[in-house]
Amino acid sequence: MCGIAVSFHLFFTGTLQKKLYKTTKICYTVLNVLMIWNVKETLHVRPQSGMRFYVS
């Protein structure tokens, strides 16, 4: 019984972490896009150079 509970707990935690990671990744992507947009708007540079600046 204890083993089942532990394995279930581990499985549940793993799933939760995956979901959390996915959500965090989406949030970071949105933030990065917004940041690139803001920098682009502020500096009035071409999108390509702005992208290269953030990717590198």
N, C-alpha and C positions, 0 to 999 in steps of 0.2 A: 504493500500500500504506500509506504514511504517513498519507495523507488519511483512509483508512478507519479506521485506528487512532485518529486524533484524533477523528473524528466519533463513533466508538463510545465512546471515553472520555468525550466531552462528554455523549452520550446517557445513559451509565451513571451519570455523576456527577449529572446532572439528576434521573434516576429516584431515585437514592440520597437526594438532597437533599429530594425530594418526600416520600419515605417517612419520612425523618428529621423533616421538618416536621410531617407528619401525626402521628407518634408523639409529638413534643414538644407539639403542640396537645392531644392526648388527655391527656398527663401534666399539662399546665397546667390543663385543664378539671377533672380529678380533684382537683388541688391546690386550685383555687378552690372547688370544692364542699366539700371538707374544711374549708377555712378558713372559709367561710360557716357551715358546720355548727358548727365550734368557737366562732366568735364568737357565734352564736345561742345555743349552749348556755351560754356564759360569761355573756353579758349577759341571757339569758332574755327576748329580744325576740321579737316575732312574725316569722315567716319573710318576710313582705312587706317590712317595714322593713329587715330584714337584706339582702335581695336588692337593694333600692333603694340601700342604702348602698354595696354593692359594684359595682353596675352604673354608678352615676354617677361 
